[in-house]
C-alpha cells in the first residue's frame, strides 16, 4: 500500500494526511466534472445534479455514480465517457469506476441554486 512517503509517520498522522490527499483529489474531480455540459442545457453536469457520488479509494481509484436527465438522453453513451476521460486526466487518479444509475431518478430538485438561476427556474 502506498503511504505517500510517510512510512515512518505515526498512523494517526498518516490517516489525516491520506484524508487531505483524497479530499484534494475529490476537489480536482469536481473541477473536471464542472467542465462538462449537457449539450441540451447550458449548465454543467455537476450543477445540474447529475453526479450522485464521488469517492476516491486507497488505490487512487475514483468511484463515480451519475445519472442522466432521462434514460432516453441522446448523450447516454458519450457523456459518461467524457466524465471518465476527464477524471483520468487528473494527476494521482489511477482508474475510474463509473456507474450510470437511474435510482433515484433525476429531477429538477437535484439542481444547484446556481443552475436554477441560470435556467430561470
C-alpha positions in Angstrom: 0.0 0.0 0.0 1.2 3.5 -0.8 1.8 5.7 2.2 2.7 8.8 0.1 6.2 8.9 1.6 5.0 8.5 5.1 6.2 5.0 6.0 7.8 6.3 9.3 4.9 8.7 10.2 2.6 7.7 13.0 -0.6 6.1 11.9 -2.8 8.9 13.1 -0.9 11.5 11.1 -0.8 9.2 8.1 -4.5 8.8 8.1 -5.0 12.5 8.5 -2.7 13.2 5.5 -4.4 10.5 3.5 -7.8 12.2 4.1 -6.3 15.5 3.0 -4.9 14.0 -0.2 -8.2 12.3 -1.0 -10.1 15.5 -0.3 -7.8 17.4 -2.7 -8.4 14.7 -5.4 -12.1 14.9 -4.9 -12.0 18.7 -5.4 -10.0 18.2 -8.6 -12.6 15.7 -9.8 -15.3 18.2 -9.2 -13.4 20.8 -11.1 -13.0 18.5 -14.1 -16.7 17.4 -14.0 -17.7 21.1 -14.0 -16.1 21.4 -17.4 -18.7 19.0 -18.9 -22.0 20.4 -20.1 -25.2 18.6 -21.1 -25.5 19.6 -24.8 -29.2 20.5 -24.4 -28.8 22.6 -21.2 -26.3 25.4 -20.8 -25.3 24.3 -17.3 -22.5 21.9 -16.3 -23.5 18.4 -15.2 -22.3 18.9 -11.7 -24.6 21.9 -11.1 -27.4 20.0 -12.8 -27.2 17.4 -10.1 -26.3 14.5 -12.4 -23.4 13.4 -10.2 -24.7 11.4 -7.2 -21.4 10.1 -5.7 -17.7 10.9 -5.8 -15.2 8.9 -3.8 -11.5 8.1 -4.1 -10.3 4.9 -2.5 -6.8 3.9 -1.2 -5.7 2.8 -4.6 -6.5 6.2 -6.1 -9.5 4.9 -7.9 -12.3 7.3 -8.4 -15.7 5.9 -7.8 -18.4 7.9 -9.5 -22.2 7.4 -9.6 -24.1 9.6 -12.1 -27.3 9.7 -13.9 -28.8 11.5 -16.9 -31.8 13.7 -17.2 -33.6 10.9 -19.0 -32.9 7.3 -19.9 -33.5 8.3 -23.5 -30.9 11.0 -23.3 -29.1 11.3 -26.7 -25.7 11.5 -24.9 -26.3 8.4 -22.8 -23.0 6.9 -24.1 -20.8 9.9 -24.7 -21.5 11.9 -21.5 -20.4 9.1 -19.1 -17.3 8.5 -21.3 -16.5 12.2 -21.2 -16.7 12.2 -17.4 -14.5 9.2 -17.1 -11.9 10.5 -19.6 -11.7 13.9 -17.9 -11.2 12.3 -14.5 -8.5 10.0 -15.8 -6.5 13.2 -16.8 -6.1 14.2 -13.2 -2.6 13.5 -11.7 -3.0 11.0 -9.0 -6.1 9.2 -10.3 -5.2 5.7 -11.5 -8.6 4.4 -12.5 -12.3 5.4 -12.6 -15.2 3.1 -11.8 -18.2 5.0 -13.2 -21.7 3.7 -12.7 -24.7 5.1 -14.6 -27.6 4.8 -12.2 -31.3 5.6 -12.6 -32.4 5.4 -8.9 -33.2 7.9 -7.6 -34.4 9.4 -10.9 -33.1 12.8 -11.7 -35.5 15.7 -11.1 -35.1 19.5 -11.2 -34.8 19.4 -7.4 -31.3 17.9 -7.8 -30.1 21.1 -9.5 -28.0 23.6 -7.5 -29.4 27.1 -6.9 -26.8 28.4 -9.4 -28.2 26.1 -12.1 -31.8 27.1 -11.3 -30.9 30.8 -11.6 -29.1 30.2 -14.8 -32.2 28.5 -16.2 -34.6 30.9 -14.7 -36.3 28.3 -12.6 
